[in-house]
Amino acid sequence: MATPSSAAPRAPIPVDHQAPHPAQHDHGRGHRPAPAGTRISAVAGEEVVCCQGDPGPWNFIWHDNSAVAPIDWDYLHPAPRLDDAAYALHWFVPLRSDALALAWHHFPDVPDRRERVQVFLRAYGDFPTFDVVDAVTATHVGRRRQRGAPVR
């Protein structure tokens, strides 16, 4: 298993090359749950899609500094597309401390997060207006609680 230092790209990747492609989520639109008793059940709601569940830099195939395909579908689940986007924003912008942006994400300088969020959202496309900080925080805290990890 890759460690964060070995899994992370060695140079900052342009954020418009990192947004999950909307078509990845659109394939799950209109999904209807399988009969009772199956392992996966759908969540009610029109905007529910099949989310990859762990769209960090370590779960993409990279070519010429572009994320070209998601891999590792262990956390595939039905949820609003914002779940994957918020998780990806947390890691790709990154919405983490300056120290981690420099050391773990290998930025030469502290990144302009506002610009990177805007570029990411433009690259993704058709999101309704939402509070980025609230969405990322809710996703991060929710996932940590699911794993029984401390919330920081």
C-alpha positions as CSV (number, residue, x, y, z in Angstrom):
1,M,0.0,0.0,0.0
2,A,1.3,3.4,-0.9
3,T,2.1,5.9,1.8
4,P,1.0,9.6,1.5
5,S,4.6,10.6,0.6
6,S,4.9,8.0,-2.1
7,A,1.4,8.3,-3.4
8,A,1.2,12.0,-3.8
9,P,2.4,13.6,-7.1
10,R,5.8,15.1,-6.7
11,A,4.8,18.5,-8.1
12,P,1.5,20.4,-7.8
13,I,-0.9,19.4,-10.5
14,P,-3.0,22.1,-12.2
15,V,-6.3,21.9,-10.4
16,D,-8.4,21.9,-13.6
17,H,-6.7,18.6,-14.4
18,Q,-8.0,17.1,-11.2
19,A,-11.7,17.5,-11.0
20,P,-13.7,14.3,-11.3
21,H,-15.3,14.3,-14.8
22,P,-19.0,15.0,-14.6
23,A,-19.7,12.0,-16.9
24,Q,-18.3,9.7,-14.1
25,H,-21.3,10.8,-12.0
26,D,-23.9,11.1,-14.7
27,H,-23.7,7.4,-15.5
28,G,-25.4,6.8,-12.1
29,R,-28.3,9.2,-12.6
30,G,-31.6,7.5,-12.4
31,H,-30.2,4.5,-10.6
32,R,-32.8,2.4,-8.9
33,P,-32.0,0.2,-6.0
34,A,-31.6,-3.6,-6.5
35,P,-34.2,-5.8,-4.8
36,A,-34.2,-6.0,-1.0
37,G,-31.4,-8.1,0.4
38,T,-28.7,-7.0,-1.9
39,R,-25.5,-5.4,-0.5
40,I,-25.9,-1.9,-1.9
41,S,-29.1,0.2,-1.4
42,A,-29.7,3.6,-3.1
43,V,-30.3,6.8,-1.2
44,A,-33.5,8.6,-2.2
45,G,-33.1,11.7,-4.3
46,E,-32.8,12.7,-7.9
47,E,-29.2,14.0,-7.5
48,V,-28.0,10.7,-6.1
49,V,-25.2,9.2,-8.3
50,C,-22.6,6.4,-7.9
51,C,-19.7,8.1,-6.1
52,Q,-16.2,6.8,-6.2
53,G,-15.9,7.4,-2.5
54,D,-12.1,8.2,-2.3
55,P,-11.2,10.6,-5.1
56,G,-7.8,11.7,-3.8
57,P,-4.6,12.0,-5.9
58,W,-3.6,8.4,-5.0
59,N,-6.7,7.0,-6.7
60,F,-6.2,8.3,-10.2
61,I,-4.2,7.2,-13.1
62,W,-2.0,10.1,-14.1
63,H,-0.6,11.1,-17.6
64,D,1.3,14.3,-18.2
65,N,0.1,15.9,-14.9
66,S,-3.5,15.1,-15.7
67,A,-5.8,12.8,-13.8
68,V,-7.1,10.6,-16.6
69,A,-9.0,7.9,-14.8
70,P,-10.2,7.1,-11.3
71,I,-9.2,3.7,-9.8
72,D,-9.9,1.8,-6.6
73,W,-13.7,1.6,-6.3
74,D,-13.7,0.0,-2.9
75,Y,-15.8,2.9,-1.4
76,L,-18.3,3.1,-4.3
77,H,-21.6,4.2,-2.9
78,P,-24.8,6.0,-3.9
79,A,-24.7,9.6,-2.7
80,P,-25.0,13.2,-4.0
81,R,-22.2,14.1,-6.4
82,L,-21.1,16.8,-4.0
83,D,-19.7,14.1,-1.7
84,D,-17.0,13.2,-4.2
85,A,-16.4,16.8,-5.2
86,A,-16.0,18.0,-1.6
87,Y,-13.6,15.1,-0.8
88,A,-11.6,15.9,-3.9
89,L,-11.5,19.6,-3.1
90,H,-10.1,18.7,0.4
91,W,-7.1,16.9,-1.2
92,F,-6.6,18.6,-4.5
93,V,-6.9,22.3,-3.7
94,P,-5.7,21.4,-1.0
95,L,-8.0,22.6,1.8
96,R,-5.4,21.6,4.4
97,S,-2.8,23.5,6.4
98,D,-0.1,25.6,4.7
99,A,2.5,23.2,6.2
100,L,0.8,20.1,4.6
101,A,0.3,21.9,1.3
102,L,4.1,22.6,1.2
103,A,5.4,19.3,2.6
104,W,2.9,16.6,1.6
105,H,1.5,18.1,-1.6
106,H,4.9,19.5,-2.7
107,F,3.8,23.0,-3.5
108,P,6.8,25.4,-3.8
109,D,4.7,28.2,-2.3
110,V,1.4,28.3,-0.4
111,P,-1.2,27.7,-3.0
112,D,-3.9,30.3,-3.9
113,R,-6.8,28.2,-2.6
114,R,-9.5,30.5,-3.7
115,E,-8.3,30.4,-7.3
116,R,-7.8,26.6,-7.2
117,V,-11.4,26.1,-5.9
118,Q,-12.7,28.3,-8.7
119,V,-10.7,26.5,-11.3
120,F,-11.8,23.1,-10.0
121,L,-15.5,24.0,-10.0
122,R,-15.3,25.5,-13.5
123,A,-13.5,22.3,-14.7
124,Y,-16.2,20.1,-13.2
125,G,-19.1,22.1,-14.6
126,D,-22.7,21.9,-13.5
127,F,-22.7,22.3,-9.7
128,P,-25.4,24.4,-8.0
129,T,-24.1,27.1,-5.7
130,F,-22.9,25.6,-2.4
131,D,-20.6,26.7,0.5
132,V,-17.3,25.0,-0.3
133,V,-16.0,25.2,3.3
134,D,-19.2,23.7,4.8
135,A,-19.3,20.9,2.2
136,V,-15.7,19.9,2.6
137,T,-15.9,20.1,6.4
138,A,-19.1,18.0,6.5
139,T,-17.6,15.4,4.2
140,H,-14.3,15.2,6.0
141,V,-15.9,15.1,9.5
142,G,-18.5,12.5,8.4
143,R,-15.9,10.2,6.9
144,R,-13.6,10.4,9.9
145,R,-16.6,9.6,12.2
146,Q,-17.5,6.6,10.0
147,R,-14.1,5.2,10.4
148,G,-14.0,5.9,14.2
149,A,-11.1,8.3,13.7
150,P,-10.7,11.4,15.8
151,V,-12.2,14.6,14.2
152,R,-9.6,17.3,13.8
